[in-house]
Amino acid sequence: MKIEGTHEIRANRARVYQVLTDPEVLKRCIPGCERLEQTGENAYSVTMRAGVGSIKGLFTGNVKLEDMRPPEHFRMTVDGKGQPGFLKGTGDIDLEEKDGATVASYKGDVQVGGTIAGVGQRMIQGAARMMSTQFFTAIEAEAQARVDEPPPKHGFFRTALRWFSGWLSRAFNRKP
Amino acid sequence: MSDKYVGKRIKRTEDPRLIQGLGHYVDDIKLPDTLHVVFLRSMYAHARITGIDTSEAEHAPGVVAVYTGRDVVEKVGPVPCAGALPGLRVPDYRVLAKDKAVFVGQPVAAVVATDQYSARDALDLIMVDYEELPPAVDVEESANNGPVIYEEYGDNISYKLTAGEGDIEAALASSDHVIKQRVVHQRLAPVAMEGRGVLARYYPGEKELTIWSSTQIPHLLRTQLAIMLGIPENKLRVITPEVGGGFGSKLNVYAEEAMLGWISMQLGKPVKWIETRRENMQATIHGRGQVGYIEIGCKNDGTVTGLRYNVFADLGAYHQLLTPAIPTLTGLMLSGCYKIPAIQINITGVFTNKMSTDAYRGAGRPEATYVVERALDLVAAELGLDAVEVRRRNFPSPDEFPFKTATGLFYDSGEYEGALQKALDMAGYDQLRQEQKIAREHGKIIGIGVSTYVEICALGPSQAMPAGGWESATVRVEPTGKVTVLTGASPHGQGQETSFAQIVADQLGVPLEDVAVIHGDTSIVQYGIGTFGSRATAVGGTAVYIAVEKLKEKAAKIAAHLLKSDVSNVTFKEGRFSKQATRAAAAAGEVPEPVLPAGQAPAGALPEPDTEGNHISLQDIALAAHIAKDLPEDMEPGLSATYFFEPKNFTFPFGTHIVVVEIDRETGDLQFLRYVAVDDCGKVINPMLVEGQIHGGIVQAMGQALYEEVVYDEQGQLVTGTLMDYALPKASTTPWLELDRTETPTPVNPMGVKGVGEAGTIGATPAVVGAVVDALSPFGVRHLDMPIRPEAVWRIVNQQN
């Protein structure tokens, strides 16, 4: 199944690239991430709680970042397994500068199996969009934070609030 | 035989309890200390199981036991397949996967806990290490060069079979036209309203196992489970309580049924498993699943010269009970209701990493009817003839019956032209064609579909069946005169508690309420075959009928004895035996003295039978037969008779379905304008039940034609895993069904009944597809594959514009 989307992040591209590939940041920003450990160069072992609709559960798996071309591109390969099923996929993340902000676009092919495939497949696009919105909103907060201050806190409501205020400011600042 | 009940619209006696929620399905049966079982199922279509860690699950709260393939593989026999075809490959199908999982939903482990929630929670704690293998998903690819599921076979071919008579090559070569078409019969999920469910109770002291299962075949299940579990068959009792529909999906022996029996024997406690809808979609058999290539040859006048059908049957990963046999039924029925001199079917049965296909309402015959009906429509389109005319030109005439087909069958009786004409008249066919022409001129998209079908029912002679084709019945008149019928058929929604009671009540002249029909308990009912293949009334009902006749013979002897007359002088009418002489005597004004049997019953015992002089009621005969003080010499006491009826042939019901549809240009959606069906199922016992069967059958056929499809993705993942994803027809999508029938009794059984359970499903599918294709014929469409979704229709309509 193809998954794609774009997110505008109001931060400098190099900084966005840096936080996007920082395991500490990822651990904080990936929705439901409970554990993220480095297992090799740009390779991590991950435990996260995720689900689609009523099909939820704990997934464990590996994430690998490849083809790294800062500050514009990297490829992410995910392979996870849990009780609700399994998930495998590869996606390309491209960062583009636009009016001082960064447009992150992702495009990937995801394969799911087990209960998720049988029950949640039709909702996966929606769920993926929601998770990526949460993720990139959190990334934006990270990228906007100064390097010397403590990292921002995330969580569903905080992220939702950030997303909403971002949406408002974008809506009002839109050029006619 | 009186005609008070047979042929009448008697309301189902089953319904009051079902409508009030007072019926007892498996899950309604509560036994103390019952443990609950849930199954861990493979999430991969094809994977090696390299390890299973159950330790955490075993210690979870409420968990009593966890079993894996390793625990049962030596203890429980394989899931049986009754299909016997030359060279058939039958993989070893174990109740839990051990080294390899071969379809999504295959049971891998079972958790037993004190309640189903604890059991379900513990499932998440079982760690299975899978090594994923490439799956064989598409049937044609799997047949040719897809990944091989069973290394020992070298390929995915389960069997190849060629059948048919006549020189097909010569027939096609001598045709004026040969038309070819690829057709897809998509996989369907039977979706019985009640899923499967099993409750098993083992008494270690008595060494008796009782299994309550939602099945269509209690006795066959008992035999197979006895073999699988290694328990004497006379210590195993199968009870089918209320069963909420089957459509063939419960005409099977499933891994879960054996597992539950085995677990109960291990733990010495009752264990229950109730299938979830998700499991039902994954691991209950699917129907259809054929991809085939039609070649039909015809003359310029529309006469069909030959038909060849090369088909790839998507069997799934394992054989369930009848999996390989289903496509052979397609081959048998390929002649439809037409004279086709040469027919050939080439079946390639293919293993794929999916759930097994097996019998689903129609079981191979809807595929055949679809093939031959679509083929006739293609002939009509090719020659520019009317679909009805082409059919007429190929009918055998009524005097050609019994009619032999090139598939080796003898059709018992048929009057195809009669049913067709009746349907044409009802629909106003010529008028419809006129209206269609005018509507088209006004830019409307209207289509008319016609199918004239014949089906093979009342399965069947034992020669043609994997495990007996007869059916049994015992009829007893109890001492109080109430009549008990024990049938080997296993009704699960068809209403035979009512229709069998109608037959018996008329034969014995007793009120309907006095007849109780008992079925589905192997400890009470003599061995029987079960309910499937539109057989229960034609075969099981006949067994009941003949058993009653036998019982009446005995009753007549007792009556003659008690009336001090000779059997030849005793007549039976409306529940009473009368001395024939009485008529003459009564006419002359003489009334003979009452003849009473001598009896010295103590006070409080059963009352003495009353002969009312020259008459004696059946009730009194029953009483006399049980008191047994005054019976003819050497006569067995009691009043019961058992009969095992073996039919000499199948029966071949037929009919015509006419469909009118209109397509919405903007959305591609379809609306039924008319639905006319004339079915001939022989003699009708209860028109209301017949109509109910036809209604349901037609709606399920509409499901196949327009909505339903079991979809696996390219990884063999089941995508249509819920009723949100698997579209079923609904009341709102169903038109008013205008039904009528013709009645051509079959000579195969004394009642002349043919069977009707599957007729709707068989006749309707090609008619609906034919109507849509006809509607789209101005756009150059000659065939569309099912399910015909609005999107596909919209694309055709709008890209052509």
Chai-1 contact restraints between the chains, C-beta under 6 A:
chainA,res_idxA,chainB,res_idxB,connection_type,confidence,min_distance_angstrom,max_distance_angstrom,comment,restraint_id
A,Q83,B,D124,contact,1.0,0.0,6.0,A-B,restraint_1
A,G85,B,M43,contact,1.0,0.0,6.0,A-B,restraint_2
A,G113,B,M43,contact,1.0,0.0,6.0,A-B,restraint_3
A,G113,B,Q717,contact,1.0,0.0,6.0,A-B,restraint_4
A,G114,B,M43,contact,1.0,0.0,6.0,A-B,restraint_5
A,A117,B,Q717,contact,1.0,0.0,6.0,A-B,restraint_6
A,G118,B,L718,contact,1.0,0.0,6.0,A-B,restraint_7
A,G118,B,G721,contact,1.0,0.0,6.0,A-B,restraint_8
A,V119,B,G721,contact,1.0,0.0,6.0,A-B,restraint_9
A,V119,B,T722,contact,1.0,0.0,6.0,A-B,restraint_10
A,Q121,B,V719,contact,1.0,0.0,6.0,A-B,restraint_11
